[in-house]
């Protein structure tokens, strides 16, 4: 806790993206157990501020603390103190609601028994118990938002960041989420809420900071901000909408003043009209409206926009860090295995991913074996024996493209943003993705080996050398995955990742020795084709499975793989950390 008692403090935060100054000196002060609303249009700097406080971005200037912990100096500890629900419901649609929550519990290093209990607790709290074992992609928008908020609360964070949480929700789902936020604050949670809607800030926030062009241009309670806007409002309540419409028409002839009239469904019948005294602008649907609709009142009064900040009762519990943040190799391995499990489960539940991964190489086997093979001469062996090592290399090379597509898809859905805010190993997301793609490659290469034997491929050495050849192929494919991990983290979506990756793979695979001898190529192309990494690996695999000197080819292939890993693994991890 800071000396000032603030849960969140920021002083002079600055951030640039190229030539764009996203933040130009943001100052914030959020007392413990309160809600601060960041109000402003798109592009004002609200999300950038949240991402800095959530450690997803590093500020270019200024400082920030969460419960006294510097977000730049000790980001791992900060991640153990916060929960983040971003602009989109960042849940994995191929996992059930319960699996989503358990995955977050694992990645926040809760004890295994606590993970199960906490997932069940949150499903009940957010009225998702009946849907807990359904895939999240079958949820409605409101259900996905509730699951998203539940995921942010798995490790009981004392500070919660909500980035435009009700965007796209229907009124009932929005009101339910508002009530959930009130309940959390009544328990002592501190909330920083970004929104474009004054009504939402008025409903939830004890204080509001209006952000525009990267600066806080004004701050105060809702009442203070309303008075600065001026305008007194007279509300007319009528028994039904028809009566309100007639009154509005009659009033239009009395002068150029603004008016709003209407009925409220379920309102108490009144005789004639009731005209309250003039008052300050207020939100719609407060406690009076809730009572009229038969809704429940908040467990604790929401901010009403008065002259001073709402007086808060003492929090129901003392909120501290939920548990020590796990670090070290053991936690890194556990996090990596959790992400690997998630990715493999996704493949199992989307079998078309494996179908697409196998259809292409199967078609190439059939085309080159029975259509083009008769026109291609190779010395010393049947063409099918020459072809299959090239097919194996094609499988692992094009399999690496799936790494880019998967990461880009997670990034566009907000999952990467959520994972970066968790107190998990920073390399586990990428390691889990590349390792699961390695497992998929094992399956597809094994299938292609069986197809090869079915169309006439014959091993001309022993099984030990075949296994060595397959290990060399898989290592090479794993190294390539890190190139495409960097691509996936650098583009805007899965389609862009695919468009950026396939041309590169086409050049590497087809301008190589995979399908034809390099001697048949033009002289200007041979130098590239004979020395690029796919050709080197294919030549090593051919030597191992068909007989012949293989040591030098294998060493060069290993050197290529190790070099790719040495360059692209740190680049991809760095790109992931930068956001």
C-alpha positions as CSV (number, residue, x, y, z in Angstrom):
1,X,0.0,0.0,0.0
2,X,1.3,3.5,-0.8
3,X,1.8,6.0,1.9
4,X,-1.2,8.0,0.5
5,X,-3.5,5.0,0.8
6,X,-4.1,4.8,-2.9
7,X,-4.6,1.5,-4.6
8,X,-3.6,2.9,-8.0
9,X,-1.3,5.9,-8.6
10,X,0.0,7.3,-11.8
11,X,2.2,10.4,-12.3
12,X,3.0,11.9,-15.7
13,X,2.5,8.7,-17.8
14,X,3.7,9.1,-21.3
15,X,3.6,6.7,-24.2
16,X,4.4,7.0,-27.9
17,X,3.6,4.6,-30.8
18,X,5.9,5.8,-33.6
19,X,5.0,9.4,-34.2
20,X,1.7,9.2,-32.3
21,X,1.7,10.5,-28.7
22,X,-0.9,8.2,-27.1
23,X,-0.3,9.5,-23.5
24,X,0.9,13.0,-22.7
25,X,1.3,13.0,-19.0
26,X,-1.6,11.2,-17.3
27,X,-2.0,11.5,-13.5
28,X,-4.4,9.3,-11.6
29,X,-5.2,8.6,-7.9
30,X,-7.6,5.8,-7.0
31,X,-8.3,5.2,-3.3
32,X,-8.7,1.6,-2.1
33,X,-12.1,0.1,-2.5
34,X,-13.4,2.8,-4.9
35,X,-14.2,3.0,-8.6
36,X,-12.5,5.5,-10.9
37,X,-14.1,5.9,-14.3
38,X,-11.9,6.9,-17.2
39,X,-14.3,8.6,-19.6
40,X,-13.4,9.6,-23.2
41,X,-13.8,8.9,-26.9
42,X,-12.0,6.2,-28.9
43,X,-8.3,7.0,-29.2
44,X,-8.3,9.2,-26.1
45,X,-5.7,7.0,-24.4
46,X,-7.9,5.0,-22.0
47,X,-6.8,1.5,-23.1
48,X,-3.2,2.6,-23.3
49,X,-3.4,3.7,-19.7
50,X,-4.9,0.4,-18.6
51,X,-2.3,-1.6,-20.5
52,X,0.5,0.3,-18.8
53,X,-1.0,-0.2,-15.4
54,X,-1.6,-3.9,-16.2
55,X,2.1,-4.2,-17.2
56,X,1.3,-5.1,-20.8
57,X,3.0,-1.9,-22.0
58,X,6.0,-0.1,-20.6
59,X,5.6,3.7,-20.3
60,X,8.0,6.0,-22.1
61,X,7.8,8.4,-19.2
62,X,6.3,8.9,-15.8
63,X,5.6,6.3,-13.1
64,X,2.8,4.2,-11.8
65,X,2.1,2.0,-8.7
66,X,-0.5,-0.6,-7.9
67,X,-0.9,-1.2,-4.1
68,X,2.6,0.4,-3.7
69,X,4.3,-1.9,-6.3
70,X,6.0,-0.1,-9.2
71,X,4.5,-1.4,-12.5
72,X,7.8,-1.0,-14.4
73,X,10.1,-2.0,-11.6
74,X,8.3,-5.2,-10.4
75,X,5.7,-6.2,-13.1
76,X,5.6,-9.8,-12.1
77,X,4.4,-8.9,-8.6
78,X,1.9,-6.4,-10.0
79,X,0.3,-9.2,-12.2
80,X,-0.4,-11.1,-9.0
81,X,-2.4,-8.1,-7.7
82,X,-4.6,-7.3,-10.7
83,X,-7.3,-8.8,-12.8
84,X,-8.0,-7.5,-16.4
85,X,-11.1,-7.7,-18.5
86,X,-10.3,-6.1,-21.8
87,X,-12.5,-4.5,-24.5
88,X,-13.4,-8.0,-25.9
89,X,-14.5,-11.1,-24.0
90,X,-11.2,-12.8,-24.0
91,X,-12.3,-16.4,-23.5
92,X,-11.4,-19.4,-25.5
93,X,-14.4,-20.6,-27.4
94,X,-13.0,-24.1,-27.9
95,X,-12.9,-24.6,-24.1
96,X,-15.9,-25.0,-21.8
97,X,-16.6,-22.2,-19.3
98,X,-15.2,-24.4,-16.5
99,X,-12.1,-25.2,-18.5
100,X,-11.5,-21.5,-19.2
101,X,-11.5,-20.7,-15.5
102,X,-9.4,-23.7,-14.5
103,X,-6.8,-22.7,-17.1
104,X,-6.6,-19.2,-15.6
105,X,-6.3,-20.8,-12.2
106,X,-3.4,-22.9,-13.3
107,X,-1.6,-20.0,-14.9
108,X,-2.0,-17.9,-11.8
109,X,-0.5,-20.7,-9.8
110,X,-3.4,-21.5,-7.5
111,X,-3.2,-24.9,-5.7
112,X,-4.8,-27.7,-7.8
113,X,-7.6,-28.3,-5.3
114,X,-8.3,-24.5,-5.1
115,X,-8.5,-24.3,-8.8
116,X,-11.5,-26.6,-9.0
117,X,-13.3,-25.0,-6.1
118,X,-12.7,-21.5,-7.4
119,X,-14.0,-22.4,-10.8
120,X,-17.2,-23.8,-9.4
121,X,-17.6,-20.8,-7.1
122,X,-17.3,-18.3,-10.0
123,X,-19.7,-20.2,-12.3
124,X,-22.3,-20.1,-9.5
125,X,-21.7,-16.4,-8.8
126,X,-22.1,-15.4,-12.4
127,X,-25.1,-17.7,-13.0
128,X,-23.2,-19.9,-15.4
129,X,-23.3,-23.2,-13.5
130,X,-25.7,-24.8,-16.0
131,X,-23.5,-23.7,-18.9
132,X,-20.2,-24.5,-17.2
133,X,-19.6,-27.7,-19.3
134,X,-20.7,-26.2,-22.6
135,X,-18.1,-24.8,-25.1
136,X,-17.8,-21.0,-24.6
137,X,-18.4,-20.5,-28.3
138,X,-22.0,-21.4,-27.7
139,X,-22.5,-18.7,-25.1
140,X,-24.4,-15.5,-25.8
141,X,-22.6,-12.2,-25.7
142,X,-23.7,-11.5,-22.2
143,X,-22.7,-14.9,-21.0
144,X,-19.2,-14.5,-22.6
145,X,-18.8,-11.2,-20.9
146,X,-19.7,-12.7,-17.5
147,X,-17.3,-15.5,-18.1
148,X,-14.6,-13.0,-19.1
149,X,-15.1,-11.1,-15.8
150,X,-15.1,-14.4,-13.8
151,X,-11.8,-15.3,-15.4
152,X,-10.3,-11.9,-14.3
153,X,-11.3,-12.8,-10.7
154,X,-10.1,-16.4,-10.4
155,X,-7.0,-15.5,-8.3
156,X,-9.0,-13.0,-6.2
157,X,-7.1,-9.8,-7.4
158,X,-7.5,-6.8,-5.1
159,X,-7.4,-4.4,-8.1
160,X,-9.5,-4.9,-11.2
161,X,-9.2,-3.2,-14.6
162,X,-12.3,-3.1,-16.8
163,X,-11.8,-1.8,-20.3
164,X,-15.2,-0.8,-21.8
165,X,-16.8,-3.9,-20.2
166,X,-20.4,-3.4,-21.5
167,X,-19.7,-2.6,-25.1
168,X,-22.2,-4.6,-27.3
169,X,-24.2,-5.9,-24.3
170,X,-28.0,-5.7,-24.2
171,X,-29.5,-3.6,-21.4
172,X,-30.2,-6.5,-19.1
173,X,-26.7,-7.9,-19.4
174,X,-25.3,-4.4,-18.9
175,X,-27.3,-3.9,-15.7
176,X,-26.3,-7.4,-14.4
177,X,-22.6,-6.5,-15.0
178,X,-23.0,-3.2,-13.2
179,X,-24.5,-4.9,-10.2
180,X,-21.6,-7.4,-10.2
181,X,-19.1,-4.5,-10.1
182,X,-21.0,-2.9,-7.2
183,X,-20.8,-6.2,-5.3
184,X,-17.1,-6.5,-5.9
185,X,-16.5,-3.0,-4.7
186,X,-18.6,-3.6,-1.6
187,X,-16.2,-6.5,-0.8
188,X,-13.2,-4.2,-1.0
189,X,-12.0,-4.5,-4.6
190,X,-10.6,-1.4,-6.3
191,X,-11.8,-0.9,-9.9
192,X,-10.5,1.2,-12.7
193,X,-13.2,1.4,-15.4
194,X,-12.9,2.8,-18.9
195,X,-16.0,3.7,-20.8
196,X,-17.3,6.0,-23.5
197,X,-20.7,6.4,-21.7
198,X,-21.4,9.0,-19.1
199,X,-24.3,7.0,-17.9
200,X,-22.1,4.0,-17.1
201,X,-19.5,6.2,-15.3
202,X,-22.3,7.9,-13.4
203,X,-23.8,4.5,-12.4
204,X,-20.5,3.0,-11.1
205,X,-17.8,5.5,-10.5
206,X,-17.0,7.4,-7.3
207,X,-14.9,9.8,-9.3
208,X,-14.6,10.3,-13.1
209,X,-11.5,11.4,-15.0
210,X,-12.2,12.6,-18.5
211,X,-9.4,11.7,-20.9
212,X,-8.8,13.2,-24.4
213,X,-5.7,13.3,-26.6
214,X,-3.7,11.5,-24.0
215,X,-4.4,13.9,-21.1
216,X,-6.8,14.1,-18.2
217,X,-8.7,17.2,-19.1
218,X,-11.0,17.3,-16.0
219,X,-11.7,15.1,-13.0
220,X,-14.3,15.1,-10.2
221,X,-17.5,13.4,-9.0
222,X,-20.3,12.9,-11.4
223,X,-22.2,15.8,-9.7
224,X,-19.3,18.1,-10.1
225,X,-18.9,17.3,-13.8
226,X,-22.6,17.7,-14.4
227,X,-22.6,21.2,-12.8
228,X,-19.8,22.2,-15.1
229,X,-21.9,21.1,-18.1
230,X,-24.8,23.2,-16.8
231,X,-28.5,22.7,-17.8
232,X,-31.3,22.1,-15.4
233,X,-33.6,19.2,-16.2
234,X,-37.3,18.8,-15.4
235,X,-38.5,15.2,-15.5
236,X,-42.2,14.5,-16.2
237,X,-43.4,11.0,-15.2
238,X,-46.5,9.6,-16.9
239,X,-48.5,6.5,-16.5
240,X,-47.8,5.4,-20.1
241,X,-45.8,6.4,-23.2
242,X,-49.0,7.6,-25.1
243,X,-49.7,10.2,-22.4
244,X,-46.1,11.3,-22.4
245,X,-46.2,11.7,-26.2
246,X,-49.3,13.9,-26.0
247,X,-47.7,16.1,-23.3
248,X,-44.5,16.4,-25.4
249,X,-46.6,17.6,-28.4
250,X,-48.5,20.1,-26.3
251,X,-45.3,21.4,-24.8
252,X,-43.6,22.0,-28.1
253,X,-45.7,25.1,-28.8
254,X,-44.7,26.8,-25.6
255,X,-41.1,27.8,-26.6
256,X,-37.8,26.6,-27.8
257,X,-36.8,24.6,-24.7
258,X,-35.6,21.1,-24.6
259,X,-37.9,18.4,-23.3
260,X,-38.0,14.7,-22.8
261,X,-41.2,12.9,-21.9
262,X,-42.2,9.3,-21.9
263,X,-43.8,6.5,-20.0
264,X,-42.2,3.8,-17.9
265,X,-43.4,0.3,-18.2
266,X,-44.6,-1.0,-14.9
267,X,-44.6,2.5,-13.3
268,X,-47.2,3.2,-10.7
269,X,-50.5,4.6,-12.1
270,X,-50.8,8.3,-11.3
271,X,-53.7,10.8,-11.6
272,X,-52.8,13.3,-14.2
273,X,-49.1,14.4,-14.1
274,X,-46.5,14.7,-11.4
275,X,-43.9,17.3,-11.9
276,X,-40.9,17.0,-9.5
277,X,-38.8,20.0,-8.6
278,X,-36.0,20.9,-11.0
279,X,-32.7,19.0,-10.2
280,X,-29.3,18.4,-11.7
281,X,-28.9,16.1,-14.7
282,X,-29.0,12.5,-13.5
283,X,-28.6,9.0,-14.8
284,X,-31.6,7.0,-15.9
285,X,-32.5,3.7,-14.3
286,X,-31.2,4.4,-10.8
287,X,-32.7,2.9,-7.6
288,X,-36.1,4.5,-8.2
289,X,-36.3,2.9,-11.7
290,X,-35.0,-0.4,-10.4
291,X,-37.7,-0.5,-7.7
292,X,-40.4,0.3,-10.3
293,X,-39.2,-2.6,-12.4
294,X,-39.1,-4.9,-9.5
295,X,-35.3,-5.2,-9.7
296,X,-33.1,-5.7,-6.7
297,X,-31.3,-2.7,-5.2
298,X,-27.5,-2.6,-5.0
299,X,-25.9,-4.2,-2.0
300,X,-24.2,-0.8,-1.5
301,X,-25.4,2.5,-2.8
302,X,-23.8,3.5,-6.1
303,X,-22.3,6.9,-6.5
304,X,-25.0,9.5,-7.0
305,X,-23.0,12.4,-8.4
306,X,-23.1,14.5,-5.2
307,X,-20.9,17.4,-4.3
308,X,-18.4,15.2,-2.5
309,X,-17.0,11.7,-3.1
310,X,-19.4,9.0,-1.8
311,X,-18.5,8.0,1.7
312,X,-17.6,4.3,1.7
313,X,-18.1,1.8,4.4
314,X,-15.1,-0.2,5.5
315,X,-14.4,-3.0,3.1
316,X,-15.8,-6.4,4.0
317,X,-12.3,-7.9,3.8
318,X,-8.8,-6.7,3.8
319,X,-7.5,-7.1,0.2
320,X,-3.9,-8.0,-0.2
321,X,-1.9,-10.0,-2.7
322,X,-3.7,-13.3,-3.1
323,X,-0.6,-15.5,-2.9
324,X,3.1,-15.3,-3.7
325,X,3.7,-15.0,-7.4
326,X,5.3,-18.3,-8.7
327,X,8.6,-18.0,-10.4
328,X,11.4,-20.4,-11.5
329,X,11.7,-23.3,-13.8
330,X,9.0,-25.4,-12.1
331,X,6.4,-22.8,-12.7
332,X,7.6,-22.2,-16.2
333,X,7.2,-25.9,-17.1
334,X,3.8,-26.0,-15.5
335,X,2.6,-22.9,-17.4
336,X,4.0,-24.3,-20.7
337,X,2.3,-27.6,-20.2
338,X,-1.0,-25.8,-19.4
339,X,-0.8,-23.9,-22.6
340,X,0.2,-27.0,-24.6
341,X,-2.9,-28.8,-23.2
342,X,-5.1,-25.9,-24.2
343,X,-3.7,-25.9,-27.8
344,X,-4.0,-29.7,-28.2
345,X,-7.5,-29.7,-26.8
346,X,-8.4,-27.1,-29.4
347,X,-7.1,-29.3,-32.2
348,X,-9.1,-32.2,-30.9
349,X,-12.3,-30.1,-30.8
350,X,-11.6,-28.6,-34.2
351,X,-10.8,-31.7,-36.2
352,X,-10.8,-29.7,-39.4
353,X,-7.5,-28.3,-38.3
354,X,-5.9,-31.8,-38.6
355,X,-7.9,-32.5,-41.8
356,X,-6.5,-29.4,-43.5
357,X,-3.0,-30.2,-42.2
358,X,-3.1,-33.7,-43.8
359,X,-5.1,-33.1,-47.0
360,X,-2.5,-30.9,-48.6
361,X,0.5,-33.3,-48.2
362,X,-1.7,-36.2,-49.2
363,X,-2.6,-34.5,-52.4
364,X,1.0,-33.7,-53.1
365,X,1.9,-37.4,-52.6
366,X,-0.8,-38.5,-55.1
367,X,0.0,-35.8,-57.6
368,X,3.8,-36.3,-57.7
369,X,3.6,-40.1,-57.3
370,X,1.1,-40.7,-60.1
371,X,0.9,-37.6,-62.2
372,X,4.3,-35.8,-62.3
373,X,6.5,-38.6,-61.1
374,X,6.8,-40.2,-64.5
375,X,8.4,-37.1,-66.0
376,X,11.0,-36.7,-63.2
377,X,14.2,-38.7,-63.4
378,X,16.3,-39.4,-60.3
379,X,19.4,-41.5,-60.2
380,X,19.8,-44.6,-58.1
381,X,16.3,-45.1,-56.7
382,X,12.6,-45.0,-57.6
383,X,11.0,-41.5,-57.6
384,X,8.7,-42.4,-54.8
385,X,11.7,-43.0,-52.5
386,X,13.1,-39.6,-53.6
387,X,9.7,-37.9,-53.0
388,X,8.8,-39.0,-49.5
389,X,11.6,-37.2,-47.6
390,X,10.5,-34.0,-49.4
391,X,6.9,-34.6,-48.4
392,X,8.0,-35.0,-44.7
393,X,9.9,-31.7,-44.9
394,X,6.9,-30.0,-46.5
395,X,4.7,-31.3,-43.7
396,X,6.8,-29.7,-40.9
397,X,7.5,-26.5,-42.9
398,X,3.8,-25.8,-43.7
399,X,2.9,-27.0,-40.2
400,X,5.0,-24.1,-38.8
401,X,2.6,-21.7,-40.5
402,X,-0.1,-22.8,-38.1
403,X,2.0,-21.3,-35.3
404,X,1.6,-17.9,-36.9
405,X,-2.1,-18.3,-37.6
406,X,-2.9,-19.6,-34.0
407,X,-1.1,-16.8,-32.3
408,X,-2.6,-14.1,-34.5
409,X,-6.0,-15.5,-33.8
410,X,-5.4,-15.4,-30.1
411,X,-4.1,-11.9,-30.4
412,X,-7.1,-10.6,-32.3
413,X,-9.5,-12.2,-29.8
414,X,-7.8,-10.5,-26.8
415,X,-6.4,-13.8,-25.3
416,X,-2.8,-12.7,-25.6
417,X,-3.7,-9.4,-23.8
418,X,-5.2,-11.4,-21.0
419,X,-2.3,-13.8,-20.8
420,X,0.2,-11.0,-20.6
421,X,-1.6,-9.6,-17.5
422,X,-1.2,-12.9,-15.6
423,X,1.6,-13.8,-13.2
424,X,2.8,-16.6,-15.4
425,X,6.0,-17.4,-17.2
426,X,6.5,-14.9,-20.0
427,X,7.7,-17.6,-22.4
428,X,5.0,-20.1,-21.7
429,X,2.5,-18.9,-24.3
430,X,5.0,-19.2,-27.1
431,X,6.6,-22.4,-25.8
432,X,3.2,-24.0,-25.3
433,X,2.1,-23.0,-28.9
434,X,5.3,-24.3,-30.5
435,X,5.4,-27.5,-28.5
436,X,1.7,-28.3,-29.3
437,X,2.5,-27.7,-33.0
438,X,5.5,-30.1,-32.6
439,X,3.1,-32.7,-31.3
440,X,0.8,-32.1,-34.2
441,X,3.7,-32.5,-36.6
442,X,4.5,-35.9,-35.0
443,X,1.0,-37.1,-35.9
444,X,1.0,-35.7,-39.4
445,X,4.5,-37.0,-40.3
446,X,3.6,-40.5,-39.0
447,X,0.4,-40.4,-41.1
448,X,2.4,-39.4,-44.2
449,X,4.9,-42.2,-43.5
450,X,2.1,-44.7,-43.5
451,X,0.8,-43.1,-46.8
452,X,4.3,-43.4,-48.3
453,X,4.5,-47.1,-47.5
454,X,1.1,-47.5,-49.1
455,X,2.2,-45.9,-52.4
456,X,5.5,-47.8,-52.7
457,X,8.0,-46.0,-50.5
458,X,10.6,-48.5,-49.1
459,X,13.1,-47.9,-46.3
460,X,16.6,-48.8,-47.5
461,X,18.4,-48.5,-44.1
462,X,17.5,-49.6,-40.6
463,X,14.8,-48.3,-38.3
464,X,17.3,-46.4,-36.1
465,X,18.3,-44.2,-38.9
466,X,14.6,-43.6,-39.8
467,X,13.9,-42.4,-36.3
468,X,17.0,-40.2,-36.4
469,X,15.7,-38.7,-39.7
470,X,12.3,-38.1,-38.2
471,X,13.9,-36.4,-35.1
472,X,15.9,-34.2,-37.4
473,X,12.8,-33.2,-39.3
474,X,10.8,-32.4,-36.2
475,X,13.6,-30.3,-34.7
476,X,13.8,-28.3,-38.0
477,X,10.0,-27.8,-37.9
478,X,10.1,-26.7,-34.3
479,X,12.8,-24.1,-35.2
480,X,10.7,-22.8,-38.1
481,X,7.7,-22.4,-35.7
482,X,9.6,-19.7,-33.9
483,X,10.0,-17.7,-37.1
484,X,6.2,-17.8,-37.6
485,X,5.6,-17.1,-33.9
486,X,7.2,-13.8,-34.5
487,X,5.0,-13.2,-37.6
488,X,1.8,-14.2,-35.7
489,X,2.6,-11.6,-32.9
490,X,3.3,-8.9,-35.5
491,X,0.2,-9.0,-37.7
492,X,-3.4,-8.0,-37.1
493,X,-5.3,-11.3,-37.6
494,X,-5.2,-14.9,-38.8
495,X,-5.9,-14.1,-42.4
496,X,-3.0,-11.6,-42.5
497,X,-0.7,-14.2,-40.8
498,X,-1.6,-16.8,-43.4
499,X,-1.1,-14.3,-46.3
500,X,2.3,-13.3,-44.9
501,X,3.5,-16.9,-44.2
502,X,2.5,-19.0,-47.2
503,X,4.5,-17.1,-49.8
504,X,7.7,-17.6,-47.7
505,X,7.0,-21.3,-47.3
506,X,6.2,-21.7,-51.0
507,X,9.6,-20.3,-51.9
508,X,11.4,-22.4,-49.3
509,X,9.7,-25.6,-50.2
510,X,9.4,-25.4,-54.0
511,X,12.7,-23.8,-54.6
512,X,14.4,-26.7,-52.9
513,X,15.4,-30.3,-53.4
514,X,12.1,-31.5,-51.9
515,X,10.4,-32.6,-55.1
516,X,12.9,-32.4,-57.9
517,X,16.7,-32.7,-58.1
518,X,18.3,-29.2,-57.9
519,X,20.5,-30.1,-61.0
520,X,17.3,-29.7,-63.1
521,X,16.9,-26.1,-62.1
522,X,18.4,-23.1,-63.8
523,X,22.0,-22.2,-62.9
524,X,21.0,-18.9,-61.2
525,X,18.6,-20.8,-58.9
526,X,20.8,-23.8,-58.0
527,X,23.1,-21.9,-55.6
528,X,20.1,-20.9,-53.5
529,X,18.3,-24.3,-53.8
530,X,21.3,-26.3,-52.8
531,X,22.1,-24.3,-49.7
532,X,18.9,-23.1,-48.2
533,X,17.6,-24.9,-45.0
534,X,14.8,-27.0,-46.5
535,X,17.1,-28.5,-49.1
536,X,19.8,-29.2,-46.5
537,X,17.3,-31.0,-44.2
538,X,15.7,-33.0,-47.0
539,X,19.1,-34.1,-48.2
540,X,20.0,-35.2,-44.7
541,X,16.7,-37.2,-44.4
542,X,17.2,-38.8,-47.8
543,X,20.7,-39.9,-46.9
544,X,19.5,-41.4,-43.6
545,X,16.5,-43.4,-45.1
546,X,17.9,-44.3,-48.5
547,X,21.5,-45.0,-47.5
548,X,24.6,-42.9,-48.2
549,X,26.8,-40.4,-46.3
550,X,24.6,-38.5,-44.0
551,X,26.8,-37.0,-41.2
552,X,27.7,-33.7,-42.9
553,X,24.1,-33.1,-44.1
554,X,22.7,-33.8,-40.6
555,X,25.3,-31.4,-39.0
556,X,24.4,-28.6,-41.4
557,X,20.7,-29.1,-40.9
558,X,21.2,-29.0,-37.1
559,X,23.2,-25.9,-37.4
560,X,20.4,-24.2,-39.4
561,X,17.9,-25.2,-36.8
562,X,20.0,-24.1,-33.9
563,X,20.7,-20.8,-35.7
564,X,17.0,-20.1,-36.3
565,X,16.2,-20.8,-32.7
566,X,19.0,-18.6,-31.4
567,X,17.8,-15.7,-33.5
568,X,14.0,-16.0,-33.6
569,X,13.2,-17.4,-30.1
570,X,14.4,-14.3,-28.3
571,X,12.9,-12.0,-30.9
572,X,9.5,-13.7,-30.5
573,X,9.6,-13.6,-26.7
574,X,10.6,-9.9,-26.8
575,X,7.8,-9.1,-29.2
576,X,5.3,-10.9,-26.9
577,X,6.5,-8.9,-23.9
578,X,6.2,-5.6,-25.8
579,X,2.6,-6.3,-26.7
